[in-house]
Amino acid sequence: MKRKQIMNGSVIFRIVRMIFGVLMVVVYIGMAIAIACNYFDWSNVPVWKIARWCLAIVFFAYGIYRAYRQIKGIDYYRLDRFKKEEDETKA
């Protein structure tokens, strides 16, 4: 009985993390587009143009990286814990 409750909590936790991960991908790529389109109306000083485009590229690249991790199911936060559990079950 206790095992089923833990599994249900784990499933809910994974769904919440999946939704949050997709939301963050949308936020990062949306932020990149907003910065690239000068939504925040930064001045047209050349230094700010360069900074704006650099930030847009960084946000977009990180959004793509997060999307890749989301699609592949890579989760660095829980990876060590699962490795420890696998080692304990093998021993």
PLY file of the C-alpha trace (Angstrom):
ply
format ascii 1.0
element vertex 91
property float x
property float y
property float z
element edge 90
property int vertex1
property int vertex2
end_header
0.00 0.00 0.00
2.75 2.45 0.92
4.58 1.67 -2.31
1.57 2.73 -4.43
1.29 6.05 -2.58
4.95 6.79 -3.21
4.56 5.93 -6.88
1.52 8.20 -7.25
3.41 11.05 -5.59
6.33 10.42 -7.90
4.08 10.51 -10.97
2.50 13.78 -9.87
5.94 15.22 -9.17
7.12 14.26 -12.66
4.06 15.81 -14.30
4.56 19.06 -12.38
8.25 19.14 -13.32
7.35 18.48 -16.96
4.82 21.32 -17.03
7.28 23.65 -15.31
10.04 22.64 -17.75
7.88 23.37 -20.80
6.77 26.67 -19.28
10.38 27.70 -18.71
11.30 26.85 -22.31
8.50 29.14 -23.48
9.66 31.88 -21.09
13.31 31.76 -22.24
12.51 31.71 -25.96
9.83 34.38 -25.48
12.31 36.55 -23.61
14.83 36.13 -26.43
12.25 37.24 -28.98
11.15 40.18 -26.82
14.72 41.39 -26.36
15.54 40.93 -30.05
12.46 42.96 -31.06
13.39 45.73 -28.59
10.16 45.25 -26.65
11.68 46.89 -23.56
12.61 49.99 -25.61
16.27 50.11 -24.75
17.98 53.16 -26.17
19.56 52.97 -29.60
23.08 53.54 -28.32
25.37 51.04 -30.15
26.60 49.51 -26.89
23.01 48.71 -25.86
22.28 47.22 -29.29
25.21 44.86 -28.90
24.20 43.96 -25.34
20.60 43.44 -26.43
21.54 41.05 -29.24
24.00 39.17 -27.02
21.31 38.69 -24.38
18.81 37.59 -27.01
21.25 34.97 -28.32
22.03 33.71 -24.82
18.34 33.43 -23.87
17.51 31.67 -27.13
20.43 29.23 -26.83
19.52 28.40 -23.24
15.87 27.95 -24.22
16.88 25.48 -26.94
19.14 23.67 -24.45
16.28 23.41 -21.95
13.97 22.15 -24.70
16.52 19.47 -25.63
16.81 18.38 -22.01
13.02 18.35 -21.68
12.56 16.20 -24.79
15.33 13.77 -23.86
14.17 13.57 -20.24
17.51 14.60 -18.79
17.11 15.72 -15.20
20.39 16.58 -13.49
18.68 17.36 -10.20
17.56 13.78 -9.55
20.29 11.92 -11.48
22.63 11.32 -8.50
19.79 10.04 -6.34
18.77 7.44 -8.94
22.36 6.27 -9.38
22.66 5.74 -5.62
19.38 3.78 -5.55
20.52 1.59 -8.46
23.84 0.87 -6.73
22.04 -0.08 -3.52
19.69 -2.47 -5.32
22.55 -4.13 -7.22
24.56 -4.74 -4.04
0 1
1 2
2 3
3 4
4 5
5 6
6 7
7 8
8 9
9 10
10 11
11 12
12 13
13 14
14 15
15 16
16 17
17 18
18 19
19 20
20 21
21 22
22 23
23 24
24 25
25 26
26 27
27 28
28 29
29 30
30 31
31 32
32 33
33 34
34 35
35 36
36 37
37 38
38 39
39 40
40 41
41 42
42 43
43 44
44 45
45 46
46 47
47 48
48 49
49 50
50 51
51 52
52 53
53 54
54 55
55 56
56 57
57 58
58 59
59 60
60 61
61 62
62 63
63 64
64 65
65 66
66 67
67 68
68 69
69 70
70 71
71 72
72 73
73 74
74 75
75 76
76 77
77 78
78 79
79 80
80 81
81 82
82 83
83 84
84 85
85 86
86 87
87 88
88 89
89 90
